[in-house]
Amino acid sequence: MNNNTDFFVIKALEDGVNVIGLTRGSDTKFFHSEKLDKDEIMIAQFTEHTSAVKVRGKALIQTSHGEMNNS
């Protein structure tokens, strides 16, 4: 695993925001999910097992590339 991997922050803007991790490899699969309530914050990073993250619900997402709001 690369220890220099950037972190990203997800802040729930409503109750019930789903954060879903997707696996790496030839078959992309859901492997982990979290449910955040309003104002909860999750700090995460991509790893050797996680290739993508799906966010469902109103949330603020901050990365080293900028800030996104999917509301």
N, C-alpha and C positions, 0 to 999 in steps of 0.2 A: 504494500500500500504506500502511496505517495504521501509523506507527512506534510507536504507543502500545499495540499489541497485546500482551496478556498472554502470557507463556510458560507452558508446562506441562511437567512432569517425569514421565517414565516410568522406573521402576526395575524391572528384571526380577528376579523372585523364584525363577525356575527357568531352566534353559537352554532356548533355542528360542522365546522370546516374540516373536511377530510384531506389528509396528506397521505399519499400512497406511494411507496417505493417500488420501483420496477427493477428486475434483475438484469444483469449483463449476460451475454452469451447468445447462442443461435436461437434460442426460444426466450423471448421476453415474457416474464411472468410477474404478477403481483406477488410481493413477498412480505410486505410489512405495511401496516396502516395505523394511523393515529387520528383521533378526533379531537379537535381543539374547540374550546368555547371562547366566547368573545374576550378579547384582550389577552388571551394566552399566546405565548411566543414559543416557537420551536426553532432551535438552532441545529442545523444538519450539514452534512457534506456528502459528496459523492465518494464512493469507496470502490474497492475491487469487486464488490457484490452489487452495488447500486449504480445503475447507469442513467436513470431518469426518475423524476419525482412528479407526480400529478397532484394538483391542488384543486379541490372542489369546494366552492363556497366563496364568500367575500373575504379576501385576505390581502395583506400588504406583503410583498416578497422583496427582500433586499439582497442583492448580490454585489460582487465586486464590479459587475458590469452595469449596475444601475438599480433602480427601484421600479417595481411594477405593482399595479393595483388591479386586481381582476374583479372588481365590483361592478 
